């Protein structure tokens, strides 16, 4: 297994605190991860490069955290063969419901496993189960 088999991507630096429970789960399991900030909207080309190169860099699973329009998980899944776990974040006037729908309702051919709103811990646990399967 790669030293850092999990890549965690968030759309904004302000999401780091919301994603932090995933860091602890992975650390407690002794599983390495990298955290990067790249918005599907504001940094589209950078996000595409991250997604396209993830597998060749040794990652085995990606957790993509996003709020509001929540395009990040779907964009990442469209550009990699790796499993993607979508983490809808509790932000904005709808408190993450819009993000949940955006991630859970992706079209056929763009699979993303989705966890509950703000449930970074489950996103990391799901990533661990993927690694162990």
C-alpha positions as CSV (number, residue, x, y, z in Angstrom):
1,X,0.0,0.0,0.0
2,X,1.3,3.5,-0.8
3,X,2.5,5.6,2.1
4,X,-0.4,8.0,1.3
5,X,-3.1,6.0,-0.2
6,X,-5.9,8.5,0.5
7,X,-6.2,11.9,-1.2
8,X,-8.5,14.4,0.4
9,X,-9.6,17.3,-1.7
10,X,-11.6,20.3,-0.5
11,X,-12.8,23.2,-2.5
12,X,-11.7,25.8,0.0
13,X,-9.1,26.3,2.7
14,X,-12.0,27.2,5.1
15,X,-13.2,23.5,4.7
16,X,-10.1,22.1,6.4
17,X,-11.7,22.3,9.8
18,X,-14.9,20.6,8.5
19,X,-12.8,17.8,7.1
20,X,-10.4,17.4,10.1
21,X,-12.4,14.5,11.7
22,X,-11.4,12.4,8.6
23,X,-7.7,13.2,9.3
24,X,-8.0,11.8,12.8
25,X,-9.7,8.6,11.6
26,X,-7.0,7.9,9.1
27,X,-4.2,8.8,11.5
28,X,-5.7,6.5,14.2
29,X,-5.8,3.7,11.6
30,X,-2.2,4.4,10.6
31,X,-3.2,5.2,7.0
32,X,-1.4,8.1,5.2
33,X,-3.2,10.8,3.4
34,X,-2.7,14.1,1.7
35,X,-4.9,17.1,1.9
36,X,-5.2,19.6,-1.0
37,X,-7.4,22.5,-1.7
38,X,-8.7,22.9,-5.2
39,X,-12.0,24.2,-6.3
40,X,-13.8,22.7,-9.3
41,X,-15.0,26.2,-10.1
42,X,-12.2,28.5,-9.2
43,X,-9.3,26.2,-10.0
44,X,-10.8,24.0,-12.7
45,X,-7.5,23.2,-14.6
46,X,-5.6,22.5,-11.3
47,X,-8.5,20.2,-10.1
48,X,-8.5,18.3,-13.4
49,X,-4.7,17.7,-13.1
50,X,-5.0,16.5,-9.5
51,X,-7.8,14.1,-10.4
52,X,-6.1,12.8,-13.6
53,X,-2.7,12.2,-11.9
54,X,-3.9,10.8,-8.6
55,X,-3.7,7.1,-9.6
56,X,-0.2,7.5,-11.0
57,X,0.9,9.1,-7.7
58,X,-0.1,6.0,-5.8
59,X,-3.4,7.1,-4.3
60,X,-6.0,4.4,-4.0
61,X,-9.1,6.4,-3.0
62,X,-10.1,10.0,-3.0
63,X,-12.4,11.8,-0.6
64,X,-13.8,15.0,-2.2
65,X,-15.4,17.5,0.2
66,X,-17.6,20.3,-1.1
67,X,-20.5,22.5,-0.1
68,X,-23.1,24.5,-2.0
69,X,-23.1,23.5,-5.6
70,X,-20.8,20.6,-4.7
71,X,-19.3,20.1,-8.2
72,X,-15.9,18.8,-6.9
73,X,-16.8,15.1,-6.2
74,X,-18.4,14.7,-9.6
75,X,-15.7,16.5,-11.5
76,X,-13.0,14.4,-9.8
77,X,-15.0,11.1,-10.4
78,X,-15.3,12.0,-14.1
79,X,-11.5,12.4,-14.4
80,X,-10.2,9.3,-12.5
81,X,-10.8,5.6,-12.3
82,X,-10.2,5.7,-8.5
83,X,-13.1,5.3,-6.1
84,X,-14.4,8.7,-5.0
85,X,-16.1,9.3,-1.7
86,X,-18.2,12.5,-1.7
87,X,-18.5,14.5,1.5
88,X,-21.2,17.1,1.4
89,X,-20.4,20.0,3.7
90,X,-22.7,21.8,6.1
91,X,-22.4,25.3,4.6
92,X,-24.6,27.9,3.0
93,X,-28.3,28.7,3.5
94,X,-29.4,25.1,2.9
95,X,-26.9,23.7,5.4
96,X,-25.5,21.1,3.0
97,X,-28.7,19.7,1.6
98,X,-27.9,21.2,-1.8
99,X,-24.5,19.6,-1.6
100,X,-25.9,16.2,-0.6
101,X,-28.3,16.3,-3.6
102,X,-25.7,17.4,-6.0
103,X,-23.3,14.6,-5.0
104,X,-25.9,11.8,-4.6
105,X,-27.7,12.6,-7.8
106,X,-24.7,12.4,-10.2
107,X,-25.6,11.0,-13.6
108,X,-24.9,7.3,-14.6
109,X,-21.3,6.7,-15.4
110,X,-20.0,9.1,-12.8
111,X,-20.1,7.0,-9.6
112,X,-19.4,8.7,-6.2
113,X,-20.1,7.1,-2.9
114,X,-21.8,9.7,-0.7
115,X,-21.8,10.1,3.1
116,X,-24.1,12.2,5.2
117,X,-23.8,16.0,5.4
118,X,-20.7,17.0,7.4
119,X,-19.8,13.4,8.2
120,X,-16.1,13.5,7.6
121,X,-15.6,10.6,10.0
122,X,-17.7,8.3,7.9
123,X,-16.0,9.5,4.7
124,X,-12.7,8.4,6.1
125,X,-14.1,5.1,7.4
126,X,-15.6,4.4,4.0
127,X,-12.2,5.1,2.4
128,X,-10.6,2.6,4.9
129,X,-13.1,0.0,3.9
130,X,-12.4,0.5,0.2
131,X,-8.6,0.2,1.0
132,X,-9.3,-3.1,2.9
133,X,-11.5,-4.7,0.2
